[in-house]
Amino acid sequence: MPVPSSLIIPFSQHTGKPAKPLVKIGDKIKIGDKIGEADGFISANVHSPITGTVKVIEPCPHPIGKKVLSVIIERNEEEQFSILNRDYSSLSAKELVEIVREAGIVGLGGAAFPTSVKLSPPPDKHIDTVILNGSECEPYLTCDHRLMLEQSEEILKGGEIIVKILGGNAHIGIEDNKQDAIKIMEDIAPRYGFKVCVLRVKYPEGAEKQLIDAITKREVPSGGLPFDVGTYVQNVGTAIAIYEACKFGKPLIERVLTVTGDVKEPKNIRVKIGTPFKDIIDFCGGYQSPVTNHQSLIMGGPMMGIAQYTDNVPVVKATSGILILSNGDGLLPKEEPCIRCGMCVDVCPMNLVPSRIAVFIENEKFEEAKALGVMDCMECGSCAYVCPAKRNLIHLFKYAKTVKTE
């Protein structure tokens, strides 16, 4: 996509503390310059995707639903970015992790957890299995599928770097509705030491813990992380970012995302971080239907995406898609009392009892809700989707997670 005249770059685009601003109004910056520095261990650097001038530093609308400190950069005509051609094969694991950290790479599957932290498990946690996640089970989204078709070599080279850092056997998981991607990967993956694992088309198979179970038959314990069972999972888009950082010195300043739904020209496009949603939708021909109160704009997919109140929010590192739903498809239905049917229990991938947890939360019994495992909820939306009473279960679970208990 053509670069817009200005970008809005939030200093908070990742799990953890926001980055500390390194620029001030009036500064001239070039593509790839670090404009925000990681503030602590779980944080990530932020870089400029364009050459331009810093015009504003203030809280701006963010896709998470609130204003966060951001910098607005006005683009100059001349773009300047020097690309390295580094031989990273002789670099140590520590040096490779430092390159990833400096590049501001985070998980591009949606969680946006700083990748350098994820590549640094505790010394007592031995990783024997590395999994690249190409399942992309969220409805509507196809950007990872396109990456596997068009940048398959880069994905596997990034995976190779991960294996060099952590060790272990290497796999790439792909759902069997992506036969073209499976064929490409089966042809070239063995050259990089990867085994292709063809998975059932099943939501939420692309979730980290479910993918680990599908490929290794290991269960991540409650409150645990993949390294507790010797595994490491990384999205295919993140693998490309790792390769580009190690080979070319390229920070995370752009990403591929899906634009779909009620838009005139649905497509997968590569955009600069900080590009306003409105500019992207206009590039895709604009809204298919007139904008009304019955239209929903979502960052991500329909199951785990975040509804937006404006299209003036910017693309952030975690923006895997922009989805427009019309005709009331994205509106919340009228909520009815729970009928104790148990359908939410049947579909919960974490083996929780959503209906019972929700009752505790509604009655502000948060300790009881946490004892029943609300913190293990992955917010996949399966329970709310099948609920005949249309209960807003995920809203309750997200709320409970924010409440501090003794």
C-alpha positions, -999 to 999 in steps of 0.1 A, spaced: 0 0 0 13 35 -7 26 53 23 2 79 36 13 115 43 15 110 80 15 80 104 3 77 140 28 56 160 18 45 195 45 38 221 23 10 234 20 -18 207 30 -48 228 23 -67 260 42 -50 289 52 -14 296 50 12 269 82 23 252 99 55 264 98 83 238 132 92 223 120 120 200 106 155 204 84 177 183 103 190 153 129 162 151 139 149 116 139 111 115 147 85 89 131 51 82 142 26 109 152 51 135 144 41 170 118 65 183 108 46 215 129 26 238 118 -5 256 111 4 292 120 -28 311 123 -65 304 88 -70 291 86 -41 267 96 -34 230 114 -8 210 94 13 185 108 25 152 98 50 125 84 34 94 90 65 73 114 94 68 98 126 81 93 152 108 78 147 143 47 169 144 28 158 175 35 138 206 2 133 226 -24 106 235 -42 94 204 -69 69 198 -56 33 199 -73 0 187 -75 -13 222 -102 13 229 -85 41 247 -60 69 240 -23 61 244 8 83 240 17 84 204 39 103 179 25 117 146 51 118 119 47 137 87 63 120 57 90 137 35 91 128 -1 125 112 0 127 78 17 161 68 32 167 33 46 200 14 43 196 -23 43 224 -46 56 233 -79 41 245 -96 72 259 -132 75 242 -141 107 252 -178 106 283 -172 128 264 -152 154 257 -167 188 223 -173 202 228 -143 226 237 -120 197 207 -131 177 183 -125 206 198 -90 210 191 -83 173 155 -94 177 152 -72 209 167 -42 192 144 -46 162 113 -43 184 98 -76 172 67 -89 189 43 -118 182 24 -109 151 -4 -135 157 -22 -111 180 -7 -114 215 22 -90 206 44 -104 234 80 -92 230 98 -119 210 132 -114 226 116 -123 260 100 -153 245 133 -164 231 149 -162 265 133 -190 286 146 -197 322 178 -217 322 160 -247 338 135 -249 310 148 -271 282 131 -266 248 130 -297 227 102 -287 202 99 -255 181 66 -250 163 58 -224 136 21 -216 137 5 -214 102 -29 -227 112 -46 -193 110 -80 -206 123 -97 -172 129 -125 -168 103 -120 -142 76 -82 -138 81 -59 -150 54 -27 -130 58 -7 -158 72 -19 -181 44 -6 -155 18 28 -153 36 32 -191 35 26 -189 -3 47 -159 -11 75 -159 16 78 -196 25 116 -195 24 118 -165 47 94 -182 72 116 -213 73 148 -192 75 133 -174 105 124 -207 120 159 -219 115 172 -189 135 147 -198 163 160 -234 164 196 -221 165 187 -200 195 167 -226 214 175 -260 199 150 -288 195 130 -305 168 112 -282 143 76 -283 131 53 -261 111 15 -266 117 -9 -258 89 -47 -265 88 -57 -288 59 -78 -262 42 -46 -246 30 -35 -273 6 -15 -250 -16 6 -238 14 10 -274 26 24 -284 -8 49 -256 -9 60 -262 27 63 -300 22 86 -294 -8 110 -271 10 106 -275 47 129 -306 50 158 -285 36 155 -264 68 150 -293 91 112 -287 95 84 -312 95 50 -302 82 21 -311 105 -12 -311 87 -40 -302 112 -77 -305 112 -97 -274 104 -109 -267 139 -113 -234 158 -93 -225 179 -66 -249 166 -42 -219 161 -42 -210 198 -8 -218 213 -18 -244 239 -42 -262 214 -15 -263 188 9 -278 212 -16 -305 221 -24 -312 185 13 -317 175 30 -331 206 0 -344 227 14 -323 257 -8 -303 279 4 -269 292 -5 -269 329 -29 -243 344 -11 -210 348 18 -224 329 36 -215 296 47 -236 266 83 -238 279 69 -257 309 63 -287 285 95 -281 265 79 -263 236 81 -229 218 55 -216 194 59 -187 170 36 -172 143 49 -175 107 47 -137 103 70 -133 133 94 -158 119 98 -136 88 104 -105 110 131 -124 128 148 -134 96 146 -98 82 160 -84 114 189 -108 115 197 -107 78 190 -71 68 189 -52 101 152 -44 94 132 -34 125 95 -42 127 80 -12 108 55 -29 86 33 -60 85 8 -79 62 -28 -78 72 -62 -89 58 -89 -63 49 -122 -80 44 -159 -80 50 -181 -52 38 -154 -35 18 -153 -31 -20 -120 -47 -26 -110 -73 1 -73 -81 0 -42 -88 19 -18 -59 19 15 -49 34 12 -16 53 34 6 74 28 4 112 9 36 121 -12 37 89 -48 49 99 -75 23 93 -94 49 72 -66 52 47 -64 14 43 -101 10 38 -100 38 12 -71 20 -6 -94 -11 -7 -122 9 -25 -140 21 6 -169 7 25 -193 -15 4 -223 -1 23 -230 34 37 -216 38 72 -245 33 97 -251 24 133 -256 -12 121 -220 -15 109 -191 -28 130 -154 -22 124 -132 -48 140 -94 -51 144 -87 -88 139 -113 -115 133 -149 -120 144 -141 -143 173 -112 -126 191 -111 -92 174 -116 -58 191 -145 -36 180 -135 0 171 -153 33 177 -135 51 149 -116 43 117 -90 69 127 -70 44 148 -36 33 135 -24 -1 125 -2 -15 153 21 -45 154 -8 -68 166 -32 -58 137 -37 -90 118 -68 -78 100 -95 -51 95 -130 -66 93 -161 -46 84 -194 -63 93 -227 -48 81 -265 -55 84 -262 -58 122 -239 -89 120 -215 -74 144 -240 -60 169 -245 -76 203 -278 -95 205 -302 -92 233 -289 -111 263 -312 -137 280 -309 -156 313 -287 -187 312 -307 -219 306 -280 -243 320 -278 -262 287 -240 -269 290 -232 -260 254 -205 -236 265 -189 -264 286 -189 -287 256 -170 -263 233 -145 -247 258 -110 -256 246 -96 -251 281 -121 -275 297 -137 -247 319 -173 -242 329 -180 -208 315 -217 -206 326 -207 -211 363 -178 -188 361 -200 -161 347 -225 -163 375 -197 -158 401 -185 -127 382 -220 -112 379 -222 -115 416 -187 -100 421 -173 -132 436 -140 -129 418 -120 -152 440 -144 -180 432 -143 -172 395 -105 -174 396 -106 -206 415 -127 -220 387 -100 -210 362 -111 -177 346 -74 -167 343 -69 -198 320 -96 -185 296 -80 -177 263 -110 -155 252 -115 -175 220 -153 -167 221 -164 -202 215 -187 -202 245 -204 -170 236 -208 -181 200 -227 -213 208 -247 -198 237 -285 -199 229 -291 -172 255 -265 -150 238 -247 -143 271 -218 -118 269 -195 -143 285 -162 -130 272 -170 -95 284 -174 -109 319 -142 -130 317 -121 -100 305 -135 -79 333 -128 -105 360 -92 -107 348 -87 -70 355 -100 -71 391 -73 -75 417 -80 -100 445 -61 -109 476 
